[in-house]
Amino acid sequence: MPEIKDPENTIIVTLKDGEVVIALLPDVAPKHTERMKALARAGAYDNVCFHRVIDGFMAQTGDPLGNGEGQSPYPDIKAEFTFRRGPETPFTPVASPAGAMLGFLHSLPIQTQPTSLMATTADGKVHAWGAYCPGVAGMARDDAIDSANSQFFLMRQPYPALDKRYTVWGTVVSGLDVVRAIKVGDGDNGAVTTEPDRMIRVRIASDLAEAERPVVQVLDTASAAFRTLADGVRTARGADFSICDIVLPVQVSGAAAPPV
């Protein structure tokens, strides 16, 4: 299993129960990826709480006020709900329901228009979008389409109703158990009113010395081993198959720098 070799697009979130390693997706959501890196490098996420956490759904954070009403001083971001998939996109298909394809782009489960449509489009590409499976990282927003800013959420369970409605910017490649251990809200609509869990520190892996970076090895979705895994899951699930049923094996060694 090859290591993740893009530390510039890897975020490490330190929580009380451990580290969450998130692979950023600049080829899916470039504007949101740059915002996440800018905020992390500015220390804007350090000690920020998870203000809304719903068991069986997601954990939301990124509000400097800690109540769901705040945002960063940066401008809002234009939505990136979908992206264009071309022949060069590293896509591995795993199923072809009517009129669509399911598969993976790196560690991200996606749905896309069929490859056959590329021959009919002006740019030779088709629409694709991230699937909100466990571990997928999405950007929160208000009712306005282009109102995402600094708040984001990490999926604890699948929730396909979010697909194409909220920008996907990353995937948790290690630490989903830590995400699921975040304290659940005790107030209305999942609000955490008493001693919420916090992001102790958020860093870009490339900003750490190599010795301080965790070594994360995740199954390559372009490999024969992945295809064997996907075929087995699809056969076992049958008509109940979902792209979210495929869980990528991961190994982690080493440790990021301790919180300061």
Helices and strands as residue ranges (DSSP letters): G 7-9, E 10-15, E 18-24, H 30-41, E 48-49, E 52-54, E 58-61, E 83-85, E 91-95, E 101-105, E 108-112, G 115-120, E 126-130, E 136-139, E 152-155, G 160-162, E 168-174, H 176-180, G 188-190, E 198-199, E 201-204, G 205-207, G 210-212, E 215-218, H 224-237, G 238-240, G 243-245, E 250-253
